[in-house]
Amino acid sequence: MTLWQAIGGNEMSRLLFGTAGVPLSARAGTTQAGIERIAELGLECLEVQFVQGVKMTEVAALSVGKLAAQKRVALTAHAPYAINLNAREPEKVKASQERLLQSARVAAVLGAKGVVFHAAFYLADSTTAVYANVKKHLEEVRTMLKREGNQVLLRPEVTGKASQFGSIEELLSLSAEIEGVAPCLDFSHWHARTGEANSYPEFVSILDQVEAKLGKQALGNMHIHLSGIHYGRKGELKHLELRESDLRYKELLKALKTREVSGLIVCESPNLEQDALLLQQSYREAFA
């Protein structure tokens, strides 16, 4: 039984806070130790990092999923970084698709409901051409997963650089047009990419775009990345601790509450669990 089944269908009735990868204070660098530490800290979700490759076996994934359900820690996953659905070479596209498939297959065994990934680079192509390529190749992956009965959501992530495919508009369109695709909203990336999107009205506007394009139900099943962020003229440079950055995270939390958003908030700050706890505490203190 996964955590989602154990909670009895109410898994997305609130926001769950957690970390991208194993907390720094875990006793070991394993996913099992990460789950145990998440539970000890009072956090509630963990994004399993396959960013350097999917190296977890099905047997291991079954064990990890069982532990997560016991500890009531919701799992999600991040696919390898080496994905580019707009690659010039067909073999690179095929390899990218295979990495997504592998991630989704292991995620299903884990009991995770989604796989986050960076979809593509624009290279020298027009945004229209890149969108068409990404859509075509992502549809092929979804078709294969559907044949396998795999219901894990593929979640392309809002990206932090202008050279990367992944604007909010692009991801909402993909999610509206392809069954089994939903966005991963990285508000920190979008702030870095635009130099804007860092106030309560702007946060609300983004959430309203989600609802307008995907329906109210999308706000009840969100996957959000957050961290502090250092950025320049071309966008994201590196992640920062929240209090060292200019991200108005309390205004974002207010917007999430106002729009009745539920789902997962995954912290990617360098101090991981400390900022995850800061977000959780700030949200609960303001809106308990």
N, C-alpha and C positions, 0 to 999 in steps of 0.2 A: 504493500500500500504506500503510495506517495503521500507527501505532505498535503497536496491538493485534495486527495481523496479523504485524508484523515480529518481535514477541517470541515468536510461535508459541504463543499460547494461555496463556502463563504470566503475563499482565499483572496478574492479581489474586492472585498468590501472595505478595505482600508489600505493605507500605505505601509509597506514593509521596507525597512531600511537595512542595508548591508554593504558588503565590500566587493570590489572587483578583485577576486583572488583571495588567497589565504591571508588572514590578518597577520600583521607583523609580529604580534605578541603570541601567536600560536606556538605550541610546544615543538612543532615540526613544520616542514614546508609541504606536507601532504594535504590533499583535499579533506581527508577524514579529520585531521587535526584542525583544519580550518573550520569545518562544521562544528566541531566541539567548542572551539573558541568563540565562534559567532553566538552559539547558544549561551555560553558562560557570560558573555558581555550583555546579553539581552537584546542583541540584534536578531534579525529574522530572515535574512536572505544572503545568498552567496552566489556570485557569478563565477562559475568554473572557467578557468582560463586555458583555452586550447590555442592560444595565440602563436605559439611556436610549433604547433602541430598537434594532431589528435593522437595522443599516445596512451589513452586509457582503454583497457580491454573491456569487453562486455561483462566479464566476471567481476572486474573491479568496479565497474559502473553500477552493477546490481548491489554490491556491498555498500557503495557510497550512497546510493539512493535510499537504501534501507535505513542507514544511519541518519540521513537528513530527515526522513519521515519521523523517526523516533525522537529526534531533537527538535522537531517542528521548525526546521530551517528550509525555506523555499529555495530551490536551485534554478539557475539559468546558466547559460553558457555563452562564451565568446569564441567565435571561430578563428582560425589562423589569420594572421595579418596578410599572408601571401595569397590574397584574392584580388583579382582584377577582371571583372566581367566585360571590360572593354579592351582587353589585351589585343595587340596586333596579331599575335601568333595563335592559331587555333588550339595548339597543344597547351598553351598557357590558360586559355579559357576553360578547356576541358579539365585541367588540373585544379583550377579555381572551383569549378562546379563539384568536383570530387571532394575537395576539402569541405565544402558546404554540406554535401551529403554525409560525409563521415561525421561531421559535427552534429548534425541533426539526428543521426542514428544513435550515437552515444548519448545525446541529450535525452532521447526518448527512453532509453534504458535507465538513465538517472532519475527520470520522473520530472525533468525540467520541461517547461512549457515554451521556451523560446531560445533561439540562437541569434546573437548579435554578430554583425559583420560589417566591414568596410567594403562597399560594393565595387568601386572602380576608381580609375583616374581618367580625367578628361583627355590627357595627352594633347594633341593638337586638333582634336575633333570638335565639332559644334556640340553644344549641349543637347540639341535635338537628336543628333546621331548617337551620342553616348546613351541618352535615355532609351532609345530604341534597342541598342545592343544589350544594355543591362536588362531591360524588360524581357527580351527574347530569351536570354540565357537563364534568367531567373525563373521564367515560366517553365523551362525545360527541367530545372531542378525540382520545382514544385510538382510537376507531372510525375517524376520518378518517385518522389516521396509519397504522393497520393496513391500510386500503385502499390506501395509497400504498406499502406495504412498508417503512415507516420503523420501525426497531427501537430508536430512541433512547429511553432510559428518561426518563420524566417524574418529577422528584424534588421534591415539595413539601418545603419547609424548615421545620424546627422554628423557631418565631418567638419573639422576645424580649419581647413585650408581651402582657398579658392581653386587649387589645382585638383581637388578631390570631388568626385561625384558625391552628392549627398546633401543637397539643400532641403529645407523643410518641404517646399513645394514638390520637389522631385519625389521624395519619399512618401508623401501623402498620396500622390498620384499613383505610384507603384502599388501602394497598399489598397487603394480603391479598385485597381484594375486586375490585381492578381490575388486569387483566393489563397489564404495561408501566409500572406505577407502583412506585416504590421511594422510601424516605425519604432526605432529606438531614438527617443528625443534626448540629445545631449545639449542641454541649455548652455553649458560652458563652451562647447565647441561653436555653437551658433553665435554666442557673444564674441568669441575670438574672431570668427570668420567675418562678421558684419561690423564689429566695433560698436554695435548697438545692442538691442534686445537685452536690456539689463535694468528693467524697471517693472513695477507691478502692472501698469497698463499694457506694456509690451508682452509680458508673460501671459497675461489673460488673452491677449490677441492671438498668440500662438495656439493656446488651448482652444480658442474659439475656431481657429482654422482646422484643427483636428476634428472637432465636433461637426463642423460644416461639411467636411470632406468624407469622414468615416462614420459619423453618427455618434450619438451620446454614449453608446456602449463602448466605444474606443477609449473614452476617458476612464472607464471602469476597468480597463486592462492595459495599463501603461507600463512601459519599461523606460526608465529615465536614468541617465548618467549625470553625475554632478562632481565637480571638483573646483578648486580655484584654478585660475589659468593665466599664464603669461603669454601675451600675444603681441604681434607687430603688424606691419603694413600688409603682410601676406597671410596673416591669420595666426593660428596656434603655434606657439614655440615650445612650451612645456607646461605641465600641470604644477599647481602650487597648492599649499594648504589654504583652506578657505579664508582664514583670517589674514593671510598675506596677499590676498587678491582683492580685486574690486567687484567681484560677483556679489550682487545683492540677493543673497540666498534666502534671507528672511522674507523679502518681497515675493520671491518665487514660491516659497512655502505657503504664503498667504494666497497666492493665485491658485495653487493646487487645491487648497481648502475651499476657496470660493467656487471653483468649478467642479468640486466633488470628485477629484481625481483619486483613483485607487490603482494599486499595482506595486511595482518595485522601484525603489530609488537606490541605485548602486553607486557607491562613492569610489572615485578614482583618484583622490588626493594622495600625495606622497605618504601621508600619515594614516591612510586607509581607515582603520577602525576609529581613530580619534575623531575624524571629521564625520564619519558615519554616525557616531554617537552624538556629535554636536548637532547634526541635522535632525536626528530623531528626537533629541531633547528639546530643541528649539520648536519643532512642530508640535510636540505634545504639550509643552508649557503654554504655547500660544493658543492652542485650539482644543485642549482637553475639555 
